[in-house]
Amino acid sequence: MVPALLLLVFWGSLLLVAHTYVLFPVLLERLARGRQQNQNVYRPAAANLPAVDILLAAHNEEAVIEEKIRSTFATTYPLDRLRLLVGSDNSSDRTNALLTSLSREFPQLHFEAYSDRTGKPGVIESLAQQATAPILVLTDANVFFAPDTLYHLVKHFHCQEIGLVGGHIINPEHRAEGISGQEKAYLERENQIKYQEGVVWGSMMGAFGGCFAVRRACYHPAPADFLVDDFYITLAVLRDGYQAINELEAVCYEDVSDRLPEEFRRKARISAGNFQNLKEFRALLLPPWRGVAFALWSHKVLRWYTPLLLLTLLAATVGLVASGGGWFYQLALAGQLGLPLGLLLDAALRRAGRHSRVLRFITHFYSMNAALLLGYWRYLRGIKTTVWQPTQRFQQAK
């Protein structure tokens, strides 16, 4: 007889993984069908458009900082209601020299250099203390705005219930030999899910850190020892009872890494930070049928624990096969052992100059889950530092 406990573990683990990756997006799409984004917005030429302070932490960004500054000020938003506050976190390249030169060209640019590395949350908090505008926009050096990005971010704050608005980040370039195509597909899917969460519950699960706007009245900085400030800020807004939404018209372009080791390092760091946030905001997980909690469980928590669920599923499958569970579980075991071999095949083909999109997705899925697992282990051991190094990007690789 097949042990009942192994059956429960097998099907429970499989269902939870299927829910976060397949069932939840399908359900969310059905719930969002026919619903509209917030319509209580500022009009483009409104005389009462609010003032905006843009906050940017930079470290050794000479490859992108000039394009970033110019794309920010090439905006349809009134420049007399705009300031860009930049903190250079002990940059050792030409970042500071470029910012000094650009500040003479753009009087709305205010630049401060830090002699000691403090990490992004510390730099952003220092800049936020200098901010006076009712709306803050947080952004990254490698994220470039379209001319109307700032307007589409800010327009929703006419509605007093909205506390945070996320931007629509697009990866404009990808190559067959790397993983940028898979990252592009991931970003597109995430943008849509976050938009739908905002439409259905007003509870977008985490703005993309490279581009989002927050009402200063409900802005709570991440603690200095936290790695992921954007998710902290989003959940703090939701905890305060405000809405967080994603605006697909607030388009911006992110120049990302095409190299798997770079993305692995970045995602492992984000994973460790996500578990810090999970502990801080665990009260939002209950009751699980409430919109915020259901989205947090379905979109984030189950995905973060997918590596452990996959290992649990494998152990249960081995037990079922060993106890005579039948052909179905033998086939399931063969699939669980066979799919990871796709990483080796993908690597062999890549060395031969051939690229399979399907195999690259397998590589991306398993490597990113390995990064999640490593990040969880680092979280359990204790976060040692919040100092970061920018990932290598297309400009740096050319």
Steps between C-alpha positions, in 0.01 A plus 500: 500500500627849409566700819233767542747752640727478194200548274395807698850648482534424128171651391517785750846610381403462134182703549678783680763532225231482233296763684774765511618448142181405314172503693538840666584688176203334325263584787631855521447555129137390532442723803652802324302453179273799436641706786667839456804662656440802725339781296524774765818656360669833435466615140826556303477879499344537845612809687507307828742223401698429819869563551722193466837410650685220319742297715793311347780304670802441275826310532750489212239575233715691251372281213138606547475806723501765226229326299302457822513870586414613149208258465365622834493866398377432145154482651156642437463559874544867600866551587415766756332226707785253470823431690745213457696413814799272437717337763826351375593216735881534508533467122859449386450547124391812305147503645566799728672702227214439258241597762690818582502597135134413447392696808626816329281421199190400696427723801236251620778243561634492855799275551666377819806273524543261793855411607400169663294215355162485670286291263196604300245516788728734695558729203129514412408579861754783510353642179144455624577711807594783264183459290218748541263409215176310573593234244824303494624304199763235569708383207825327398784628285444243224126572463421757231172692491279568201390867471159435664614245762492743791155628412351150484659413834377813674152537348344240730579693818196716431321206662570525873467123549808428289833499678735345245517463121742265323647554157498270198861394454593359160820320407550627144791280397569128518738250348463133412823401672406640843199503732369849421223350286379301799532804726300702248220240503509494880474880522206511258313237699574672831387839368166352400448312828579811704267710288218250553564484876461876513180492296339222705613577856706820490779278630786477254758267651815706483594778264802452276772682689629675189191719458215574739330796666383519860299756694743654750232495771502119495866445414682281751871444435639151518722434804870546431569125519231408244610396152178561303357845563242510219303203635521638855363837387216335306389277788525792744258695279258206499534457876400865542178430309592675175482343156799402287449469124703449183467745209577339164522839326787609726753339269871493573785295364743294706839396371548163670768235512506226238732280706358222717757540782416871529126435522559210740694731733233771479210263561673328793541842659136589433390163640675562831337843517157357422514273804594801714184670377289188551592494867433874538159491329379153604182654644389576142474124433184468708218443438616320183176565307538879524621659175839618630571169674381282212719691252801489736466125556428418136736732315795520738521267799428176315743599226774574754447157654479319165857362529410333829170381356681346202741317730209381715317386188806305385540331839131402506522365145802285588309364799194423291704319237685303766171395658354379171298806407463399137590628154370855551744574780782328311430733209485798738839403644650464153374849412635658818841343445500552124404865477806630689716314246377766259748737667790278392363464148443875474857567615640250248301653213600852605867405483433370150342833402143367491214628710168341593236735641325211683822376660595855595170536686579178690843642586344827608235331719734270687783750538266766634350252748853412606556872559184511713629209706842662546334827601289316759812338643675838522194645675504217757870558563446874544550791258853633531488809275264701279781631277448405137689493173313591177449200271678495166272634228486520123695827482777355716509176299539666160 
